[in-house]
Amino acid sequence: MDTERQRVLTFLANVKLFKRLPPESIRILASACTDVEFRPGQVIIKQGDEGHEFFVIKQGEALVSVNDKQVATLKAGDYFGETSLLRDEPRAATVQAKGDIEALKLNRDKFEELGLREKLDFPQRKAVAGGGGGPGAATKPPSKKTTEDIALMTKALKANENLATVMLLDDDRIRKMIDIAWEEEVAAGREIIKEGDFNADYFYIVKRGNFNVVLSGGASARSSVAMTISQGGSFGELALLYFAPRAATVKATENSAVWVIDRGNFKKILAKSSDDLVKERLMYLAKVSILAPLKPDEKAELAKCLTEMTFKKDETIFSQGEKGEVFCILVNGEVSIIKDNQPTATLTATSRDIACFGERALLNNEPRSATVKVTSPTARALVLDRQSFDMLLGPLAELKKRPKDAVSKLQQQKPADKTKNDTGRFGKIKFKDLKVLGLLGCGGFGTVELVEQTGTPDTTFALKGLSKGYVVKSGMQKSVMSEKEVQLLCDSDFIVKLHETFSSPQQLYFLLELALGGELYATYNKKGLFGKERHAKFYVAGVVNAFVHMHGKKIVFRDLKPENILLTEDGRVKVTDMGLAKVVLGTTFTTCGTPDYFAPELIASSGHSHAVDWWTLGVLTFELMVGKPPFESAQPMQIYQKVNKGISKVTFPSKCKPHVEDFVKKLCQKNPSDRLPMTKGGADNIKNHSWYKGFDWQTFNNLTMEPPYMPSVKSKKDIQNFSAHEDDMPPKVQYKDDGSGWEKGFATSD
């Protein structure tokens, strides 16, 4: 093979989109490319234009600019425009020849004609998770700071645009961050951060010296210095939000010193803001006479369970005669109490005075005795449902009867896990009887394999394995136990079911229902389904039903994306991967999920509820219709900046009809209480939206609606719809039992 042809094959094999194509397909791809030349100053692609062509630079350099600002230089081996081979999408940047350029060009029509789309593999987007620092996150006592130190650190924190994106940096928080920081010397040549490292728990402010930020090369395999950070600069801010591998290497170029802030202490600073909110809500609860029998700690926990809702003028909060399920504290606005169509009273709430109504719903579900209607332009209320109250404290009727000196419900020991004995559903399948047949997928925290139960032909399952060492390293012990709890609670045709759990010295396992139709993400990319309304409505409807089931059990999912939606052999929807799901009464504060799908309250670490799931549904709808998430960017912080600017700043392509745009925007409201299913009517607001006009929900719910796409599945052992690779495998960290017993009770079978 001549040198030039080999060079072309090497270029193409290094393109991320083509990396998993077999060698023969790469050769076919190379033969389909044409040679093109560009002169100095010639525009190759222009930002905003529709793109149908992909380019690889063979020789020369090109300048990349976004909004007329130069952002990068491309050299031999670099490529651009690869997404145009898959979908219609405006060019995200302008690429202009710096000098003479020789390049390869491939257009979408030729790519489709060769049938290469179906041979592509699409690796999953990884989820991130984490609250405080992991067990390996060493901390040191705060160091003393001079007046000059405090001034430098204050200036550095205020200058960090990424930090400002994810939190309000007021004087109080800045002071607290400075207070907890410690000083650390860094010798010349030391890599204080290493790309890909899982020791990612710290944020740094440079006290003195200089650091280079080094990024590994892409297709051209070059590493380059992206920037230099000197005194007063800062880096590593993503580590304050969640646990994720480092994205770049940071190396000291001379003897230097830094101030260090760890994630665990940073999260405690944010949590203090939530404490202030709880105190405010406690004052409200103190005025509710029906709650007088509660202990102080019980009221404090109850305050965390309150959910905020907003209402508009003339909106009915309760209707006379309907079943009473929630209690409301009106904190702002005015409502009219109407009985038998006659106004009987007016309740007004201000910053100083609240009004309560519907409190008897905490005792029973007797019909509402009156209608409550909003008369002010808007009204804001804190809502508590009886189900949450009972899950937290038990029936209020029993609490009212207990002796005054009784122990708080929160201090009573919770019953032990009786999963193995309660239902007779578990313990029937033994781990030793499972035979691995193939790899189905790899997530951020584990692998999923196809297994067969020996002795019972064609009885197959999905076996999800998690490295115990990695679980401990990432501080995810509680999350794993929560995943089991959530799976036990779920029993829906639209959610993957759990059969057994196992534990080995190094791994934890979930034995799950199998869905061999493939991931929705890969299916959409390989079959070119983006933009097809019938398909999007069908798959979104499946997620709606899954969320209604989860939310009814107080489960927040938190990791919706097409990769976590599976298709069965008959093309139906199954939501999977409960790794970040959690039973939540009220709000929770762990920052987790997939960055493209982060809601504003997740980014701000301000506390989130199940409203976060409805945001992700809006993002999913956009992605299925457009081909990419609405806030997509190269770096997480760029995504978060776009999210905070809001869905109103997102351009909807012309193929998105007005009712699709309206549907997405009503789900992606910045204020969680304004999202479509968070307003009165709940998930029925989705079913009644104009986008779903004519959709037969009854037929869909009883699984008789014809799916829009039927996957090819030849047998119970056919994994052709999955294409996981060994290089996708998450790290397996060696586990040494620390004696804490954190995984005790996990296994339902041996």
Secondary structure, DSSP 4 states (H G I P E B T S, - for coil): --HHHHHHHHHHHTSGGGTTS-HHHHHHHHHH-EEEEE-TT-EEE-TTSB--EEEEEEES-EEEEETTEEEEEE-TT-EE-GGGGTS--B-SSEEEESS-EEEEEEEHHHHHHTT-GGG---PPPPPBB-SS--TT----PPPP--HHHHHHHHHHHHH-HHHHHHS---HHHHHHHHHH-EEEEE-TT-EEE-TT-S---EEEEEEESEEEEEE--STT---EEEEEEETT-EE-GGGGT-B---SSEEEESSSEEEEEEEHHHHHHHHHHHHHHHHHHHHHHHTT-GGGTTS-HHHHHHHHHH-EEEEEETT-EEE-TTSBP-EEEEEEEEEEEEEETTEEEEEEEE-SS--EEE-GGGGT--PBPSSEEEE-SSEEEEEEEEHHHHHHHH--HHHHHHS-TTPPPGGGSPPPPP-HHHHSS-SS-S-GGGEEEEEEEEE-SSEEEEEEEETTSTT-EEEEEEEEHHHHHHTT-HHHHHHHHHHHHH---TTBPPEEEEEE-SSEEEEEE---TTEEHHHHHHHHT-TT-HHHHHHHHHHHHHHHHHHHHTTEE----SGGGEEE-TTS-EEE---TT-EE-SS-B----B-GGG--HHHHTTS-B-THHHHHHHHHHHHHHHHSS-TT--SSHHHHHHHHHH-GGGSPPPTTS-HHHHHHHHHHS-SSGGGSGGGSTTTTHHHHTSGGGTT--HHHHHTT-SPPS------STT--TT----GGGPPP-------S--TTTT--S--
